[in-house]
Amino acid sequence: MDFGLTDEQRLLQQTAREFVSKVCPPEQAKEWDEAGVYPVELFTQMGDMGWLSLPFPESIGGADGSIVDLCVLIEQLGRASLDIAMCFAGTFIPGLTLFKWGTPEQHERYLPGMMEGRNRFAMAMSEPDVGSDVAALRTSAVDDGDHFIVNGQKAWCTGAGLPGVIMATYVRTDPTAPKHKGMSLLLIDPASPGVEIRRTPTLARHILGTNEVFLTDVRVPKENLVGPLNGAWKVMLSGLDVEKILMSAAYTGTAQSTIDEALAYSLEREAFGRPIGTFQSLAHGLADLQTEIDAARLLSFRAASMLSAGEPCTREGAMAKLKCSETYVAAARLGMQVLAGHGFSTESVMSFRWRESIVATISGGTSQIQRNAIARSMGLRSY
């Protein structure tokens, strides 16, 4: 396996690092988070840089970028914050699903604006009683001629309340079919009559926002059906590996930035006449965490390389998601210990890292779900 980056990828890495330093450094991300500010210019600048079109083919205005290219980019964006990384990945992951399963008319209608940063997608999958077992969703879509009538409730919808959003919404179109065979994917405009969006108070992730979505007799044109009717289980699964791998790279970036801050502090802060980082108790902890981060990075890039080569990588993606998310949590916890009282102050970036890290092992598939997937790949059945 080639662990090196191409010249183009190194340039992309450097450009993204400079973008974070100038446009959205951790201090700025923290300020946006605490104010609940959605920086419209962040999306438009990402569009201007060509990043939102990177994974799409040149035939529709993309750059034919690989999943490895995306991991290189999103790791650097993760250095700002996990929410900043989600500003990038959270909109084009549903866009990739639309490109794979949608019609040419849907491509023309939705993808150009998304690639330019003018429009966004939000995923509406989970429900109040449906999380890891997403096939148990109950939001219904009933056939009504040229439309579906949608009723139900969605939860934990990242970015659903932002302007210019279209919700990629998984619904049940055949209540009599087995739960994996009666689902469909609809594109729903949040401005449609019958849609109500409520912001969910959370510890962090306040830039994009987390929302509940209430759907009451919402009329959705049948032309907004993506993929086969009652066939959305395959549609959903087709995007999970991409999501897990990209978010794993983002967790690596946030973890690396967290440890970098802790290391810098440990070399400046003195106690008993010398920098605290020179004490073995802290030096070994930082060394162990840097080793864990490097191991996490290798897992994410291994999974990305396999996916780019067209190889099955569900197991490897689960391993990457498990390791990278838990490493971010560990890095934030150690960072708080190294910064001590300074980290405990809410004025510190480290306090922001700690708040933000907690959800890493929950969103996008919990650590327990990843362990179940890995166990199944080993011939084990977890209950």
MIGU-832961 format. One record per residue (C-alpha): residue number from 0; residue in one letter; z, x, y. Coordinates in Angstrom, 1 decimal. Example, Ala and Ser with C-alpha at 12.3 -4.5 7.8 and 13.67 -1.06 7.14 Angstrom:
2
{seq: 0	type: a	w: 7.8	u: 12.3	v: -4.5};
{seq: 1	type: s	w: 7.1	u: 13.7	v: -1.1};
This chain:
383
{seq: 0	type: m	w: 0.0	u: 0.0	v: 0.0};
{seq: 1	type: d	w: -0.9	u: 1.3	v: 3.5};
{seq: 2	type: f	w: 2.1	u: 1.1	v: 5.7};
{seq: 3	type: g	w: 0.3	u: 2.3	v: 8.8};
{seq: 4	type: l	w: -1.1	u: 0.2	v: 11.7};
{seq: 5	type: t	w: -4.7	u: 0.5	v: 12.9};
{seq: 6	type: d	w: -5.4	u: 1.7	v: 16.4};
{seq: 7	type: e	w: -6.1	u: -1.9	v: 17.4};
{seq: 8	type: q	w: -2.8	u: -3.0	v: 16.0};
{seq: 9	type: r	w: -0.9	u: -0.2	v: 17.8};
{seq: 10	type: l	w: -2.5	u: -1.3	v: 21.0};
{seq: 11	type: l	w: -1.6	u: -4.9	v: 20.4};
{seq: 12	type: q	w: 2.0	u: -3.8	v: 19.7};
{seq: 13	type: q	w: 2.2	u: -1.8	v: 22.9};
{seq: 14	type: t	w: 0.7	u: -4.5	v: 25.0};
{seq: 15	type: a	w: 3.1	u: -7.1	v: 23.6};
{seq: 16	type: r	w: 6.1	u: -4.8	v: 24.2};
{seq: 17	type: e	w: 5.0	u: -4.3	v: 27.8};
{seq: 18	type: f	w: 4.5	u: -8.0	v: 28.2};
{seq: 19	type: v	w: 8.1	u: -8.6	v: 27.1};
{seq: 20	type: s	w: 9.4	u: -6.0	v: 29.4};
{seq: 21	type: k	w: 7.6	u: -7.4	v: 32.4};
{seq: 22	type: v	w: 7.4	u: -11.2	v: 31.8};
{seq: 23	type: c	w: 10.2	u: -12.2	v: 29.5};
{seq: 24	type: p	w: 12.9	u: -9.5	v: 28.9};
{seq: 25	type: p	w: 16.0	u: -10.6	v: 27.0};
{seq: 26	type: e	w: 17.8	u: -11.1	v: 30.3};
{seq: 27	type: q	w: 15.1	u: -13.5	v: 31.5};
{seq: 28	type: a	w: 15.0	u: -15.3	v: 28.2};
{seq: 29	type: k	w: 18.8	u: -15.8	v: 28.4};
{seq: 30	type: e	w: 18.5	u: -17.2	v: 31.9};
{seq: 31	type: w	w: 15.7	u: -19.7	v: 30.9};
{seq: 32	type: d	w: 17.8	u: -20.7	v: 27.9};
{seq: 33	type: e	w: 21.0	u: -21.4	v: 29.9};
{seq: 34	type: a	w: 19.0	u: -23.3	v: 32.5};
{seq: 35	type: g	w: 17.0	u: -25.2	v: 29.9};
{seq: 36	type: v	w: 13.9	u: -24.1	v: 31.7};
{seq: 37	type: y	w: 10.5	u: -24.4	v: 30.1};
{seq: 38	type: p	w: 8.3	u: -21.7	v: 31.7};
{seq: 39	type: v	w: 4.8	u: -23.1	v: 31.7};
{seq: 40	type: e	w: 3.4	u: -19.8	v: 32.9};
{seq: 41	type: l	w: 4.5	u: -18.2	v: 29.7};
{seq: 42	type: f	w: 2.1	u: -20.3	v: 27.6};
{seq: 43	type: t	w: -0.7	u: -19.9	v: 30.0};
{seq: 44	type: q	w: -0.3	u: -16.1	v: 30.1};
{seq: 45	type: m	w: -0.2	u: -16.0	v: 26.3};
{seq: 46	type: g	w: -3.5	u: -18.0	v: 26.4};
{seq: 47	type: d	w: -5.0	u: -15.6	v: 29.0};
{seq: 48	type: m	w: -4.1	u: -12.6	v: 26.8};
{seq: 49	type: g	w: -6.0	u: -14.2	v: 23.9};
{seq: 50	type: w	w: -2.9	u: -14.4	v: 21.7};
{seq: 51	type: l	w: -3.0	u: -18.1	v: 21.0};
{seq: 52	type: s	w: -6.6	u: -17.9	v: 19.8};
{seq: 53	type: l	w: -6.0	u: -14.7	v: 17.8};
{seq: 54	type: p	w: -5.8	u: -16.2	v: 14.3};
{seq: 55	type: f	w: -8.8	u: -18.5	v: 14.7};
{seq: 56	type: p	w: -12.4	u: -17.5	v: 13.9};
{seq: 57	type: e	w: -14.8	u: -16.3	v: 16.5};
{seq: 58	type: s	w: -17.0	u: -19.4	v: 15.9};
{seq: 59	type: i	w: -14.5	u: -21.6	v: 17.8};
{seq: 60	type: g	w: -13.5	u: -19.0	v: 20.4};
{seq: 61	type: g	w: -10.9	u: -17.1	v: 18.3};
{seq: 62	type: a	w: -10.6	u: -13.4	v: 17.5};
{seq: 63	type: d	w: -10.5	u: -13.5	v: 13.7};
{seq: 64	type: g	w: -7.1	u: -11.9	v: 13.7};
{seq: 65	type: s	w: -5.2	u: -11.4	v: 10.5};
{seq: 66	type: i	w: -1.7	u: -12.4	v: 9.6};
{seq: 67	type: v	w: -0.7	u: -8.8	v: 9.9};
{seq: 68	type: d	w: -2.0	u: -8.7	v: 13.5};
{seq: 69	type: l	w: 0.2	u: -11.8	v: 14.2};
{seq: 70	type: c	w: 3.2	u: -10.2	v: 12.6};
{seq: 71	type: v	w: 2.8	u: -7.1	v: 14.8};
{seq: 72	type: l	w: 2.6	u: -9.3	v: 17.9};
{seq: 73	type: i	w: 5.4	u: -11.7	v: 17.1};
{seq: 74	type: e	w: 7.8	u: -9.0	v: 16.2};
{seq: 75	type: q	w: 7.5	u: -7.7	v: 19.7};
{seq: 76	type: l	w: 7.9	u: -11.2	v: 21.2};
{seq: 77	type: g	w: 11.0	u: -11.6	v: 19.1};
{seq: 78	type: r	w: 12.5	u: -8.7	v: 21.1};
{seq: 79	type: a	w: 12.8	u: -11.1	v: 24.0};
{seq: 80	type: s	w: 14.3	u: -13.9	v: 21.9};
{seq: 81	type: l	w: 13.6	u: -16.1	v: 18.9};
{seq: 82	type: d	w: 12.7	u: -19.0	v: 21.2};
{seq: 83	type: i	w: 10.1	u: -16.8	v: 23.0};
{seq: 84	type: a	w: 8.6	u: -16.0	v: 19.6};
{seq: 85	type: m	w: 8.5	u: -19.7	v: 18.8};
{seq: 86	type: c	w: 6.7	u: -20.4	v: 22.1};
{seq: 87	type: f	w: 3.9	u: -18.3	v: 20.5};
{seq: 88	type: a	w: 4.0	u: -19.3	v: 16.8};
{seq: 89	type: g	w: 5.4	u: -22.8	v: 17.0};
{seq: 90	type: t	w: 2.2	u: -24.2	v: 18.5};
{seq: 91	type: f	w: -0.6	u: -22.4	v: 16.7};
{seq: 92	type: i	w: 1.0	u: -22.8	v: 13.2};
{seq: 93	type: p	w: 0.2	u: -26.6	v: 13.3};
{seq: 94	type: g	w: -3.0	u: -25.6	v: 15.0};
{seq: 95	type: l	w: -4.0	u: -23.6	v: 11.9};
{seq: 96	type: t	w: -3.2	u: -26.6	v: 9.7};
{seq: 97	type: l	w: -5.4	u: -28.7	v: 11.9};
{seq: 98	type: f	w: -8.2	u: -26.1	v: 11.7};
{seq: 99	type: k	w: -8.0	u: -26.0	v: 7.9};
{seq: 100	type: w	w: -7.7	u: -29.7	v: 7.3};
{seq: 101	type: g	w: -9.0	u: -31.4	v: 10.4};
{seq: 102	type: t	w: -12.5	u: -32.7	v: 11.3};
{seq: 103	type: p	w: -14.9	u: -31.0	v: 13.6};
{seq: 104	type: e	w: -14.2	u: -33.7	v: 16.1};
{seq: 105	type: q	w: -10.5	u: -33.0	v: 16.0};
{seq: 106	type: h	w: -11.2	u: -29.2	v: 16.3};
{seq: 107	type: e	w: -13.2	u: -29.9	v: 19.5};
{seq: 108	type: r	w: -10.6	u: -32.2	v: 20.9};
{seq: 109	type: y	w: -7.4	u: -30.3	v: 20.4};
{seq: 110	type: l	w: -8.0	u: -26.6	v: 19.7};
{seq: 111	type: p	w: -9.6	u: -25.3	v: 22.9};
{seq: 112	type: g	w: -6.7	u: -26.5	v: 25.1};
{seq: 113	type: m	w: -4.2	u: -25.0	v: 22.6};
{seq: 114	type: m	w: -5.9	u: -21.6	v: 22.6};
{seq: 115	type: e	w: -5.9	u: -21.5	v: 26.4};
{seq: 116	type: g	w: -2.2	u: -22.4	v: 26.6};
{seq: 117	type: r	w: -2.8	u: -25.7	v: 28.3};
{seq: 118	type: n	w: -1.8	u: -27.9	v: 25.3};
{seq: 119	type: r	w: 0.7	u: -27.5	v: 22.5};
{seq: 120	type: f	w: 1.6	u: -28.8	v: 19.1};
{seq: 121	type: a	w: 5.0	u: -29.8	v: 17.9};
{seq: 122	type: m	w: 5.9	u: -30.3	v: 14.2};
{seq: 123	type: a	w: 7.6	u: -33.6	v: 13.4};
{seq: 124	type: m	w: 8.7	u: -33.3	v: 9.8};
{seq: 125	type: s	w: 12.5	u: -33.6	v: 9.3};
{seq: 126	type: e	w: 14.4	u: -36.8	v: 9.6};
{seq: 127	type: p	w: 18.1	u: -37.5	v: 10.1};
{seq: 128	type: d	w: 18.7	u: -37.7	v: 6.3};
{seq: 129	type: v	w: 15.7	u: -35.6	v: 5.3};
{seq: 130	type: g	w: 15.7	u: -31.8	v: 5.7};
{seq: 131	type: s	w: 15.1	u: -29.5	v: 2.8};
{seq: 132	type: d	w: 13.9	u: -32.4	v: 0.6};
{seq: 133	type: v	w: 11.1	u: -33.2	v: 3.1};
{seq: 134	type: a	w: 9.1	u: -35.2	v: 0.5};
{seq: 135	type: a	w: 11.9	u: -37.8	v: 0.7};
{seq: 136	type: l	w: 10.8	u: -38.8	v: 4.3};
{seq: 137	type: r	w: 10.8	u: -42.5	v: 5.1};
{seq: 138	type: t	w: 8.9	u: -42.8	v: 8.4};
{seq: 139	type: s	w: 6.2	u: -45.3	v: 7.6};
{seq: 140	type: a	w: 2.6	u: -45.7	v: 8.7};
{seq: 141	type: v	w: 1.1	u: -49.1	v: 7.8};
{seq: 142	type: d	w: -2.7	u: -49.7	v: 7.7};
{seq: 143	type: d	w: -3.7	u: -52.0	v: 10.5};
{seq: 144	type: g	w: -7.5	u: -51.9	v: 10.7};
{seq: 145	type: d	w: -8.6	u: -49.0	v: 12.9};
{seq: 146	type: h	w: -5.0	u: -47.9	v: 13.4};
{seq: 147	type: f	w: -1.8	u: -47.1	v: 11.6};
{seq: 148	type: i	w: 1.5	u: -48.7	v: 12.8};
{seq: 149	type: v	w: 4.2	u: -46.1	v: 12.7};
{seq: 150	type: n	w: 7.9	u: -46.8	v: 12.5};
{seq: 151	type: g	w: 10.8	u: -44.4	v: 11.8};
{seq: 152	type: q	w: 12.8	u: -41.5	v: 13.3};
{seq: 153	type: k	w: 12.2	u: -37.7	v: 13.3};
{seq: 154	type: a	w: 14.8	u: -35.0	v: 14.0};
{seq: 155	type: w	w: 14.9	u: -31.4	v: 14.9};
{seq: 156	type: c	w: 11.5	u: -31.5	v: 16.5};
{seq: 157	type: t	w: 11.1	u: -28.2	v: 18.4};
{seq: 158	type: g	w: 9.2	u: -28.6	v: 21.7};
{seq: 159	type: a	w: 8.4	u: -32.3	v: 21.2};
{seq: 160	type: g	w: 9.6	u: -33.1	v: 24.8};
{seq: 161	type: l	w: 7.3	u: -30.6	v: 26.6};
{seq: 162	type: p	w: 4.3	u: -31.6	v: 28.6};
{seq: 163	type: g	w: 0.9	u: -31.4	v: 27.0};
{seq: 164	type: v	w: 2.3	u: -31.8	v: 23.4};
{seq: 165	type: i	w: 0.8	u: -33.5	v: 20.4};
{seq: 166	type: m	w: 3.1	u: -34.1	v: 17.5};
{seq: 167	type: a	w: 1.9	u: -33.3	v: 14.1};
{seq: 168	type: t	w: 3.8	u: -36.0	v: 12.3};
{seq: 169	type: y	w: 4.3	u: -36.4	v: 8.6};
{seq: 170	type: v	w: 4.6	u: -40.0	v: 7.5};
{seq: 171	type: r	w: 4.7	u: -42.2	v: 4.4};
{seq: 172	type: t	w: 1.5	u: -44.2	v: 4.0};
{seq: 173	type: d	w: 2.0	u: -45.3	v: 0.4};
{seq: 174	type: p	w: 5.6	u: -46.3	v: -0.3};
{seq: 175	type: t	w: 4.8	u: -47.2	v: -3.9};
{seq: 176	type: a	w: 3.5	u: -43.7	v: -4.8};
{seq: 177	type: p	w: 5.7	u: -40.8	v: -6.1};
{seq: 178	type: k	w: 7.2	u: -39.2	v: -3.1};
{seq: 179	type: h	w: 5.0	u: -36.2	v: -3.2};
{seq: 180	type: k	w: 1.8	u: -38.3	v: -3.3};
{seq: 181	type: g	w: 2.3	u: -40.9	v: -0.6};
{seq: 182	type: m	w: 2.5	u: -38.8	v: 2.5};
{seq: 183	type: s	w: -0.1	u: -38.3	v: 5.3};
{seq: 184	type: l	w: -0.3	u: -36.2	v: 8.5};
{seq: 185	type: l	w: -1.0	u: -38.0	v: 11.8};
{seq: 186	type: l	w: -1.4	u: -36.6	v: 15.3};
{seq: 187	type: i	w: 0.7	u: -38.6	v: 17.7};
{seq: 188	type: d	w: 0.7	u: -38.5	v: 21.5};
{seq: 189	type: p	w: 4.4	u: -38.6	v: 22.7};
{seq: 190	type: a	w: 3.1	u: -40.7	v: 25.7};
{seq: 191	type: s	w: 2.1	u: -43.5	v: 23.3};
{seq: 192	type: p	w: 3.9	u: -46.9	v: 23.7};
{seq: 193	type: g	w: 6.8	u: -47.0	v: 21.3};
{seq: 194	type: v	w: 7.6	u: -43.3	v: 21.3};
{seq: 195	type: e	w: 11.0	u: -42.3	v: 22.6};
{seq: 196	type: i	w: 12.2	u: -38.7	v: 22.7};
{seq: 197	type: r	w: 15.8	u: -37.6	v: 23.1};
{seq: 198	type: r	w: 16.9	u: -34.0	v: 23.6};
{seq: 199	type: t	w: 19.4	u: -32.8	v: 21.1};
{seq: 200	type: p	w: 22.3	u: -30.6	v: 22.4};
{seq: 201	type: t	w: 22.2	u: -27.3	v: 20.6};
{seq: 202	type: l	w: 24.0	u: -23.9	v: 20.8};
{seq: 203	type: a	w: 20.7	u: -22.2	v: 21.7};
{seq: 204	type: r	w: 16.9	u: -22.6	v: 21.6};
{seq: 205	type: h	w: 17.0	u: -24.4	v: 24.9};
{seq: 206	type: i	w: 13.6	u: -23.1	v: 26.2};
{seq: 207	type: l	w: 11.5	u: -25.2	v: 23.9};
{seq: 208	type: g	w: 14.2	u: -27.7	v: 23.2};
{seq: 209	type: t	w: 15.1	u: -29.6	v: 20.1};
{seq: 210	type: n	w: 14.5	u: -33.3	v: 20.0};
{seq: 211	type: e	w: 15.0	u: -36.6	v: 18.1};
{seq: 212	type: v	w: 11.9	u: -38.8	v: 18.1};
{seq: 213	type: f	w: 12.1	u: -42.6	v: 17.7};
{seq: 214	type: l	w: 8.9	u: -44.4	v: 16.7};
{seq: 215	type: t	w: 8.8	u: -48.1	v: 17.1};
{seq: 216	type: d	w: 5.5	u: -49.9	v: 16.3};
{seq: 217	type: v	w: 3.5	u: -46.9	v: 17.5};
{seq: 218	type: r	w: -0.3	u: -47.5	v: 17.2};
{seq: 219	type: v	w: -2.1	u: -44.4	v: 16.0};
{seq: 220	type: p	w: -5.9	u: -44.4	v: 15.7};
{seq: 221	type: k	w: -7.1	u: -43.6	v: 12.2};
{seq: 222	type: e	w: -9.2	u: -40.8	v: 13.7};
{seq: 223	type: n	w: -5.9	u: -38.9	v: 14.2};
{seq: 224	type: l	w: -5.4	u: -38.6	v: 10.4};
{seq: 225	type: v	w: -5.5	u: -34.9	v: 9.4};
{seq: 226	type: g	w: -6.5	u: -34.2	v: 5.9};
{seq: 227	type: p	w: -6.7	u: -36.7	v: 3.0};
{seq: 228	type: l	w: -4.8	u: -40.1	v: 3.1};
{seq: 229	type: n	w: -1.7	u: -39.8	v: 0.9};
{seq: 230	type: g	w: -2.5	u: -36.1	v: 0.4};
{seq: 231	type: a	w: -0.3	u: -34.4	v: 3.1};
{seq: 232	type: w	w: 2.0	u: -32.7	v: 0.5};
{seq: 233	type: k	w: -0.8	u: -30.1	v: 0.0};
{seq: 234	type: v	w: -1.4	u: -30.0	v: 3.7};
{seq: 235	type: m	w: 2.2	u: -29.2	v: 4.4};
{seq: 236	type: l	w: 2.5	u: -26.6	v: 1.7};
{seq: 237	type: s	w: -0.7	u: -24.8	v: 3.0};
{seq: 238	type: g	w: 1.1	u: -23.8	v: 6.1};
{seq: 239	type: l	w: 4.6	u: -22.9	v: 4.8};
{seq: 240	type: d	w: 3.8	u: -19.3	v: 3.8};
{seq: 241	type: v	w: 2.3	u: -18.5	v: 7.2};
{seq: 242	type: e	w: 5.4	u: -20.0	v: 8.9};
{seq: 243	type: k	w: 7.9	u: -18.1	v: 6.8};
{seq: 244	type: i	w: 6.1	u: -14.8	v: 7.2};
{seq: 245	type: l	w: 5.6	u: -15.0	v: 10.9};
{seq: 246	type: m	w: 9.2	u: -16.1	v: 11.6};
{seq: 247	type: s	w: 10.4	u: -13.3	v: 9.3};
{seq: 248	type: a	w: 8.6	u: -10.8	v: 11.6};
{seq: 249	type: a	w: 10.2	u: -12.5	v: 14.6};
{seq: 250	type: y	w: 13.7	u: -12.2	v: 13.1};
{seq: 251	type: t	w: 13.0	u: -8.5	v: 12.6};
{seq: 252	type: g	w: 12.1	u: -8.2	v: 16.3};
{seq: 253	type: t	w: 15.2	u: -10.0	v: 17.4};
{seq: 254	type: a	w: 17.4	u: -8.0	v: 15.0};
{seq: 255	type: q	w: 15.9	u: -4.7	v: 16.2};
{seq: 256	type: s	w: 16.4	u: -5.5	v: 19.8};
{seq: 257	type: t	w: 20.0	u: -6.5	v: 19.1};
{seq: 258	type: i	w: 20.8	u: -3.3	v: 17.4};
{seq: 259	type: d	w: 19.0	u: -1.3	v: 20.1};
{seq: 260	type: e	w: 21.3	u: -2.9	v: 22.7};
{seq: 261	type: a	w: 24.4	u: -2.2	v: 20.5};
{seq: 262	type: l	w: 23.3	u: 1.4	v: 20.0};
{seq: 263	type: a	w: 22.8	u: 2.0	v: 23.7};
{seq: 264	type: y	w: 26.2	u: 0.6	v: 24.5};
{seq: 265	type: s	w: 27.9	u: 2.7	v: 21.8};
{seq: 266	type: l	w: 26.5	u: 5.8	v: 23.4};
{seq: 267	type: e	w: 27.6	u: 4.9	v: 26.9};
{seq: 268	type: r	w: 31.0	u: 3.3	v: 26.3};
{seq: 269	type: e	w: 33.8	u: 5.9	v: 25.8};
{seq: 270	type: a	w: 37.1	u: 5.6	v: 24.1};
{seq: 271	type: f	w: 39.6	u: 8.4	v: 23.3};
{seq: 272	type: g	w: 37.4	u: 10.8	v: 25.2};
{seq: 273	type: r	w: 34.1	u: 10.3	v: 23.5};
{seq: 274	type: p	w: 31.3	u: 7.7	v: 23.0};
{seq: 275	type: i	w: 32.4	u: 5.0	v: 20.6};
{seq: 276	type: g	w: 29.2	u: 5.4	v: 18.7};
{seq: 277	type: t	w: 30.3	u: 8.8	v: 17.5};
{seq: 278	type: f	w: 33.2	u: 7.3	v: 15.5};
{seq: 279	type: q	w: 32.2	u: 7.0	v: 11.9};
{seq: 280	type: s	w: 33.4	u: 3.4	v: 11.6};
{seq: 281	type: l	w: 30.8	u: 2.3	v: 14.1};
{seq: 282	type: a	w: 28.1	u: 4.9	v: 13.4};
{seq: 283	type: h	w: 27.9	u: 3.9	v: 9.7};
{seq: 284	type: g	w: 27.8	u: 0.2	v: 10.5};
{seq: 285	type: l	w: 24.9	u: 0.8	v: 12.9};
{seq: 286	type: a	w: 23.1	u: 3.1	v: 10.4};
{seq: 287	type: d	w: 23.5	u: 0.5	v: 7.7};
{seq: 288	type: l	w: 22.1	u: -2.3	v: 9.9};
{seq: 289	type: q	w: 19.1	u: -0.1	v: 10.9};
{seq: 290	type: t	w: 18.4	u: 0.4	v: 7.3};
{seq: 291	type: e	w: 18.6	u: -3.3	v: 6.6};
{seq: 292	type: i	w: 16.2	u: -4.0	v: 9.5};
{seq: 293	type: d	w: 13.7	u: -1.5	v: 8.2};
{seq: 294	type: a	w: 13.9	u: -3.1	v: 4.8};
{seq: 295	type: a	w: 13.4	u: -6.5	v: 6.3};
{seq: 296	type: r	w: 10.4	u: -5.4	v: 8.2};
{seq: 297	type: l	w: 8.8	u: -4.0	v: 5.0};
{seq: 298	type: l	w: 9.4	u: -7.3	v: 3.3};
{seq: 299	type: s	w: 7.7	u: -9.3	v: 6.1};
{seq: 300	type: f	w: 4.7	u: -6.9	v: 6.2};
{seq: 301	type: r	w: 4.4	u: -6.9	v: 2.4};
{seq: 302	type: a	w: 4.2	u: -10.7	v: 2.4};
{seq: 303	type: a	w: 1.7	u: -10.6	v: 5.3};
{seq: 304	type: s	w: -0.5	u: -8.1	v: 3.6};
{seq: 305	type: m	w: -0.6	u: -10.2	v: 0.4};
{seq: 306	type: l	w: -1.4	u: -13.4	v: 2.3};
{seq: 307	type: s	w: -4.1	u: -11.5	v: 4.3};
{seq: 308	type: a	w: -5.6	u: -10.3	v: 1.0};
{seq: 309	type: g	w: -5.6	u: -13.9	v: -0.4};
{seq: 310	type: e	w: -2.9	u: -13.2	v: -3.0};
{seq: 311	type: p	w: -0.2	u: -15.7	v: -3.9};
{seq: 312	type: c	w: 2.9	u: -14.8	v: -1.9};
{seq: 313	type: t	w: 5.3	u: -17.7	v: -2.0};
{seq: 314	type: r	w: 8.0	u: -15.6	v: -3.7};
{seq: 315	type: e	w: 7.5	u: -12.7	v: -1.3};
{seq: 316	type: g	w: 7.5	u: -15.0	v: 1.7};
{seq: 317	type: a	w: 10.8	u: -16.5	v: 0.6};
{seq: 318	type: m	w: 12.3	u: -13.0	v: 0.1};
{seq: 319	type: a	w: 11.1	u: -12.0	v: 3.6};
{seq: 320	type: k	w: 12.5	u: -15.2	v: 5.2};
{seq: 321	type: l	w: 15.8	u: -14.8	v: 3.4};
{seq: 322	type: k	w: 16.3	u: -11.1	v: 4.2};
{seq: 323	type: c	w: 15.0	u: -11.1	v: 7.8};
{seq: 324	type: s	w: 17.0	u: -14.2	v: 9.0};
{seq: 325	type: e	w: 20.2	u: -13.0	v: 7.4};
{seq: 326	type: t	w: 19.6	u: -9.5	v: 8.9};
{seq: 327	type: y	w: 19.4	u: -11.0	v: 12.4};
{seq: 328	type: v	w: 22.7	u: -12.8	v: 11.9};
{seq: 329	type: a	w: 24.3	u: -9.6	v: 10.6};
{seq: 330	type: a	w: 22.9	u: -7.6	v: 13.6};
{seq: 331	type: a	w: 24.2	u: -10.1	v: 16.1};
{seq: 332	type: r	w: 27.6	u: -10.1	v: 14.4};
{seq: 333	type: l	w: 27.8	u: -6.3	v: 14.5};
{seq: 334	type: g	w: 26.5	u: -6.2	v: 18.0};
{seq: 335	type: m	w: 29.4	u: -8.5	v: 19.1};
{seq: 336	type: q	w: 31.9	u: -6.2	v: 17.4};
{seq: 337	type: v	w: 30.4	u: -3.1	v: 19.0};
{seq: 338	type: l	w: 30.3	u: -4.6	v: 22.5};
{seq: 339	type: a	w: 33.8	u: -6.2	v: 21.9};
{seq: 340	type: g	w: 35.1	u: -7.9	v: 25.0};
{seq: 341	type: h	w: 31.8	u: -7.3	v: 26.8};
{seq: 342	type: g	w: 29.9	u: -9.1	v: 24.1};
{seq: 343	type: f	w: 32.4	u: -12.0	v: 24.1};
{seq: 344	type: s	w: 31.6	u: -12.6	v: 27.8};
{seq: 345	type: t	w: 28.9	u: -15.2	v: 28.2};
{seq: 346	type: e	w: 27.3	u: -13.0	v: 30.8};
{seq: 347	type: s	w: 26.1	u: -10.6	v: 28.2};
{seq: 348	type: v	w: 22.8	u: -10.7	v: 26.4};
{seq: 349	type: m	w: 24.7	u: -10.1	v: 23.1};
{seq: 350	type: s	w: 26.5	u: -13.4	v: 23.4};
{seq: 351	type: f	w: 23.0	u: -15.0	v: 23.7};
{seq: 352	type: r	w: 21.9	u: -13.2	v: 20.6};
{seq: 353	type: w	w: 24.9	u: -14.4	v: 18.7};
{seq: 354	type: r	w: 24.3	u: -18.0	v: 19.7};
{seq: 355	type: e	w: 20.6	u: -17.8	v: 18.9};
{seq: 356	type: s	w: 21.0	u: -16.0	v: 15.6};
{seq: 357	type: i	w: 23.1	u: -18.8	v: 13.9};
{seq: 358	type: v	w: 20.1	u: -21.1	v: 13.3};
{seq: 359	type: a	w: 18.0	u: -18.4	v: 11.8};
{seq: 360	type: t	w: 19.3	u: -19.0	v: 8.3};
{seq: 361	type: i	w: 18.9	u: -22.8	v: 8.7};
{seq: 362	type: s	w: 15.6	u: -23.6	v: 10.4};
{seq: 363	type: g	w: 12.3	u: -23.1	v: 8.7};
{seq: 364	type: g	w: 14.0	u: -23.4	v: 5.3};
{seq: 365	type: t	w: 17.6	u: -22.5	v: 4.7};
{seq: 366	type: s	w: 18.7	u: -19.4	v: 2.9};
{seq: 367	type: q	w: 19.7	u: -21.6	v: 0.0};
{seq: 368	type: i	w: 16.2	u: -23.0	v: -0.3};
{seq: 369	type: q	w: 14.7	u: -19.5	v: -0.2};
{seq: 370	type: r	w: 17.0	u: -18.4	v: -3.0};
{seq: 371	type: n	w: 16.0	u: -21.4	v: -5.0};
{seq: 372	type: a	w: 12.3	u: -20.5	v: -4.6};
{seq: 373	type: i	w: 13.0	u: -16.9	v: -5.6};
{seq: 374	type: a	w: 15.0	u: -18.0	v: -8.6};
{seq: 375	type: r	w: 12.2	u: -20.3	v: -9.8};
{seq: 376	type: s	w: 9.7	u: -17.4	v: -9.5};
{seq: 377	type: m	w: 12.0	u: -15.6	v: -11.9};
{seq: 378	type: g	w: 11.9	u: -18.4	v: -14.5};
{seq: 379	type: l	w: 15.3	u: -19.7	v: -13.4};
{seq: 380	type: r	w: 16.1	u: -23.3	v: -12.5};
{seq: 381	type: s	w: 18.6	u: -23.8	v: -9.7};
{seq: 382	type: y	w: 20.5	u: -27.1	v: -9.3};
